[in-house]
């Protein structure tokens, strides 16, 4: 593919992004969720302890 044709396709995609603001909001919202939400989930879930000792072992 030629670089000039790639720029034409990219420009068309940017025009779509500028017309539909919900796409931009969705992408930014997902990035904020991943960058803030997942570390908080890992911090409060405490996966480091492993399996509790008081549970019976599966047989």
N, CA, C and O atoms as a GROMACS GRO file, in nm:
protein
  236
    1UNK      N    1   0.084  -0.118   0.000
    1UNK     CA    2   0.000   0.000   0.000
    1UNK      C    3   0.089   0.124   0.000
    1UNK      O    4   0.189   0.131   0.072
    2UNK      N    5   0.052   0.219  -0.080
    2UNK     CA    6   0.129   0.343  -0.088
    2UNK      C    7   0.097   0.433   0.032
    2UNK      O    8  -0.013   0.432   0.086
    3UNK      N    9   0.197   0.509   0.069
    3UNK     CA   10   0.182   0.597   0.185
    3UNK      C   11   0.075   0.703   0.160
    3UNK      O   12   0.004   0.742   0.253
    4UNK      N   13   0.063   0.751   0.037
    4UNK     CA   14  -0.038   0.853   0.008
    4UNK      C   15  -0.179   0.798   0.027
    4UNK      O   16  -0.268   0.869   0.075
    5UNK      N   17  -0.200   0.672  -0.011
    5UNK     CA   18  -0.333   0.611   0.010
    5UNK      C   19  -0.360   0.585   0.157
    5UNK      O   20  -0.474   0.596   0.203
    6UNK      N   21  -0.256   0.552   0.231
    6UNK     CA   22  -0.273   0.532   0.375
    6UNK      C   23  -0.313   0.662   0.443
    6UNK      O   24  -0.395   0.662   0.534
    7UNK      N   25  -0.255   0.774   0.398
    7UNK     CA   26  -0.292   0.905   0.454
    7UNK      C   27  -0.435   0.941   0.421
    7UNK      O   28  -0.503   1.004   0.502
    8UNK      N   29  -0.483   0.902   0.303
    8UNK     CA   30  -0.623   0.929   0.266
    8UNK      C   31  -0.717   0.853   0.359
    8UNK      O   32  -0.817   0.908   0.406
    9UNK      N   33  -0.685   0.728   0.385
    9UNK     CA   34  -0.768   0.647   0.475
    9UNK      C   35  -0.762   0.701   0.617
    9UNK      O   36  -0.864   0.707   0.685
   10UNK      N   37  -0.644   0.739   0.662
   10UNK     CA   38  -0.630   0.795   0.798
   10UNK      C   39  -0.707   0.926   0.812
   10UNK      O   40  -0.769   0.951   0.915
   11UNK      N   41  -0.702   1.009   0.709
   11UNK     CA   42  -0.776   1.136   0.714
   11UNK      C   43  -0.926   1.111   0.721
   11UNK      O   44  -0.998   1.182   0.792
   12UNK      N   45  -0.973   1.010   0.649
   12UNK     CA   46  -1.116   0.976   0.654
   12UNK      C   47  -1.153   0.929   0.796
   12UNK      O   48  -1.258   0.966   0.847
   13UNK      N   49  -1.067   0.848   0.857
   13UNK     CA   50  -1.094   0.802   0.994
   13UNK      C   51  -1.096   0.919   1.091
   13UNK      O   52  -1.181   0.922   1.181
   14UNK      N   53  -1.005   1.014   1.075
   14UNK     CA   54  -1.004   1.131   1.164
   14UNK      C   55  -1.129   1.217   1.145
   14UNK      O   56  -1.178   1.275   1.242
   15UNK      N   57  -1.181   1.226   1.024
   15UNK     CA   58  -1.306   1.300   1.003
   15UNK      C   59  -1.422   1.232   1.074
   15UNK      O   60  -1.509   1.298   1.130
   16UNK      N   61  -1.424   1.099   1.072
   16UNK     CA   62  -1.529   1.026   1.142
   16UNK      C   63  -1.518   1.050   1.292
   16UNK      O   64  -1.619   1.072   1.359
   17UNK      N   65  -1.395   1.047   1.347
   17UNK     CA   66  -1.375   1.073   1.490
   17UNK      C   67  -1.420   1.213   1.528
   17UNK      O   68  -1.476   1.233   1.635
   18UNK      N   69  -1.395   1.309   1.441
   18UNK     CA   70  -1.433   1.446   1.475
   18UNK      C   71  -1.584   1.466   1.470
   18UNK      O   72  -1.637   1.552   1.540
   19UNK      N   73  -1.654   1.387   1.388
   19UNK     CA   74  -1.800   1.399   1.379
   19UNK      C   75  -1.870   1.323   1.492
   19UNK      O   76  -1.972   1.368   1.542
   20UNK      N   77  -1.816   1.211   1.531
   20UNK     CA   78  -1.880   1.127   1.633
   20UNK      C   79  -1.800   1.135   1.762
   20UNK      O   80  -1.702   1.062   1.780
   21UNK      N   81  -1.841   1.222   1.849
   21UNK     CA   82  -1.769   1.245   1.975
   21UNK      C   83  -1.779   1.124   2.069
   21UNK      O   84  -1.693   1.106   2.155
   22UNK      N   85  -1.883   1.042   2.054
   22UNK     CA   86  -1.899   0.929   2.145
   22UNK      C   87  -1.786   0.828   2.130
   22UNK      O   88  -1.752   0.758   2.225
   23UNK      N   89  -1.727   0.821   2.011
   23UNK     CA   90  -1.613   0.730   1.991
   23UNK      C   91  -1.496   0.776   2.076
   23UNK      O   92  -1.430   0.695   2.142
   24UNK      N   93  -1.469   0.905   2.075
   24UNK     CA   94  -1.357   0.959   2.153
   24UNK      C   95  -1.383   0.940   2.302
   24UNK      O   96  -1.292   0.902   2.376
   25UNK      N   97  -1.505   0.967   2.347
   25UNK     CA   98  -1.537   0.951   2.488
   25UNK      C   99  -1.523   0.806   2.532
   25UNK      O  100  -1.477   0.778   2.642
   26UNK      N  101  -1.562   0.713   2.446
   26UNK     CA  102  -1.551   0.571   2.480
   26UNK      C  103  -1.406   0.529   2.492
   26UNK      O  104  -1.371   0.458   2.586
   27UNK      N  105  -1.323   0.572   2.400
   27UNK     CA  106  -1.181   0.535   2.405
   27UNK      C  107  -1.114   0.594   2.528
   27UNK      O  108  -1.040   0.525   2.597
   28UNK      N  109  -1.139   0.720   2.556
   28UNK     CA  110  -1.079   0.785   2.673
   28UNK      C  111  -1.131   0.723   2.802
   28UNK      O  112  -1.054   0.701   2.896
   29UNK      N  113  -1.261   0.695   2.808
   29UNK     CA  114  -1.318   0.633   2.928
   29UNK      C  115  -1.261   0.496   2.955
   29UNK      O  116  -1.236   0.460   3.070
   30UNK      N  117  -1.241   0.417   2.850
   30UNK     CA  118  -1.184   0.284   2.867
   30UNK      C  119  -1.040   0.293   2.917
   30UNK      O  120  -0.999   0.215   3.002
   31UNK      N  121  -0.964   0.386   2.863
   31UNK     CA  122  -0.826   0.402   2.907
   31UNK      C  123  -0.818   0.444   3.053
   31UNK      O  124  -0.731   0.398   3.126
   32UNK      N  125  -0.908   0.533   3.095
   32UNK     CA  126  -0.910   0.574   3.236
   32UNK      C  127  -0.948   0.457   3.325
   32UNK      O  128  -0.890   0.439   3.432
   33UNK      N  129  -1.046   0.378   3.281
   33UNK     CA  130  -1.086   0.261   3.359
   33UNK      C  131  -0.971   0.162   3.374
   33UNK      O  132  -0.947   0.111   3.484
   34UNK      N  133  -0.900   0.135   3.266
   34UNK     CA  134  -0.790   0.040   3.271
   34UNK      C  135  -0.674   0.093   3.355
   34UNK      O  136  -0.614   0.018   3.432
   35UNK      N  137  -0.643   0.222   3.341
   35UNK     CA  138  -0.526   0.276   3.412
   35UNK      C  139  -0.553   0.303   3.559
   35UNK      O  140  -0.459   0.304   3.638
   36UNK      N  141  -0.678   0.325   3.598
   36UNK     CA  142  -0.709   0.354   3.738
   36UNK      C  143  -0.785   0.239   3.803
   36UNK      O  144  -0.754   0.199   3.916
   37UNK      N  145  -0.883   0.186   3.734
   37UNK     CA  146  -0.970   0.084   3.792
   37UNK      C  147  -0.903  -0.049   3.818
   37UNK      O  148  -0.922  -0.107   3.925
   38UNK      N  149  -0.826  -0.099   3.724
   38UNK     CA  150  -0.764  -0.229   3.744
   38UNK      C  151  -0.658  -0.228   3.854
   38UNK      O  152  -0.653  -0.324   3.932
   39UNK      N  153  -0.572  -0.126   3.865
   39UNK     CA  154  -0.480  -0.125   3.980
   39UNK      C  155  -0.553  -0.118   4.115
   39UNK      O  156  -0.510  -0.181   4.212
   40UNK      N  157  -0.661  -0.043   4.120
   40UNK     CA  158  -0.739  -0.039   4.246
   40UNK      C  159  -0.801  -0.174   4.276
   40UNK      O  160  -0.806  -0.215   4.392
   41UNK      N  161  -0.848  -0.243   4.174
   41UNK     CA  162  -0.905  -0.376   4.192
   41UNK      C  163  -0.800  -0.472   4.246
   41UNK      O  164  -0.829  -0.550   4.337
   42UNK      N  165  -0.680  -0.466   4.193
   42UNK     CA  166  -0.573  -0.553   4.241
   42UNK      C  167  -0.529  -0.515   4.383
   42UNK      O  168  -0.493  -0.602   4.463
   43UNK      N  169  -0.532  -0.387   4.413
   43UNK     CA  170  -0.491  -0.344   4.546
   43UNK      C  171  -0.588  -0.392   4.653
   43UNK      O  172  -0.546  -0.438   4.759
   44UNK      N  173  -0.717  -0.382   4.626
   44UNK     CA  174  -0.816  -0.417   4.727
   44UNK      C  175  -0.855  -0.563   4.728
   44UNK      O  176  -0.916  -0.609   4.824
   45UNK      N  177  -0.821  -0.639   4.624
   45UNK     CA  178  -0.858  -0.780   4.623
   45UNK      C  179  -0.755  -0.868   4.692
   45UNK      O  180  -0.788  -0.979   4.734
   46UNK      N  181  -0.631  -0.821   4.705
   46UNK     CA  182  -0.525  -0.889   4.779
   46UNK      C  183  -0.504  -1.032   4.729
   46UNK      O  184  -0.527  -1.129   4.801
   47UNK      N  185  -0.460  -1.043   4.605
   47UNK     CA  186  -0.434  -1.173   4.544
   47UNK      C  187  -0.306  -1.238   4.598
   47UNK      O  188  -0.282  -1.355   4.572
   48UNK      N  189  -0.227  -1.164   4.669
   48UNK     CA  190  -0.097  -1.216   4.713
   48UNK      C  191  -0.109  -1.323   4.820
   48UNK      O  192  -0.017  -1.403   4.837
   49UNK      N  193  -0.218  -1.327   4.892
   49UNK     CA  194  -0.231  -1.424   5.001
   49UNK      C  195  -0.252  -1.566   4.949
   49UNK      O  196  -0.214  -1.661   5.017
   50UNK      N  197  -0.311  -1.583   4.833
   50UNK     CA  198  -0.333  -1.716   4.779
   50UNK      C  199  -0.457  -1.779   4.838
   50UNK      O  200  -0.552  -1.710   4.875
   51UNK      N  201  -0.456  -1.912   4.847
   51UNK     CA  202  -0.572  -1.987   4.898
   51UNK      C  203  -0.568  -1.985   5.051
   51UNK      O  204  -0.465  -2.016   5.110
   52UNK      N  205  -0.680  -1.950   5.116
   52UNK     CA  206  -0.683  -1.950   5.262
   52UNK      C  207  -0.661  -2.090   5.319
   52UNK      O  208  -0.703  -2.188   5.258
   53UNK      N  209  -0.596  -2.100   5.433
   53UNK     CA  210  -0.562  -2.230   5.493
   53UNK      C  211  -0.684  -2.299   5.557
   53UNK      O  212  -0.684  -2.421   5.572
   54UNK      N  213  -0.786  -2.223   5.595
   54UNK     CA  214  -0.898  -2.285   5.666
   54UNK      C  215  -0.994  -2.358   5.571
   54UNK      O  216  -1.085  -2.426   5.618
   55UNK      N  217  -0.976  -2.345   5.441
   55UNK     CA  218  -1.062  -2.416   5.348
   55UNK      C  219  -1.013  -2.561   5.332
   55UNK      O  220  -0.892  -2.585   5.328
   56UNK      N  221  -1.104  -2.656   5.323
   56UNK     CA  222  -1.061  -2.795   5.303
   56UNK      C  223  -1.002  -2.812   5.164
   56UNK      O  224  -1.045  -2.746   5.069
   57UNK      N  225  -0.904  -2.899   5.153
   57UNK     CA  226  -0.842  -2.923   5.023
   57UNK      C  227  -0.935  -3.008   4.937
   57UNK      O  228  -1.002  -3.097   4.989
   58UNK      N  229  -0.941  -2.982   4.806
   58UNK     CA  230  -1.028  -3.060   4.719
   58UNK      C  231  -0.976  -3.202   4.705
   58UNK      O  232  -0.856  -3.224   4.688
   59UNK      N  233  -1.066  -3.299   4.713
   59UNK     CA  234  -1.026  -3.440   4.703
   59UNK      C  235  -1.089  -3.505   4.583
   59UNK      O  236  -1.067  -3.624   4.558
   0.00000   0.00000   0.00000
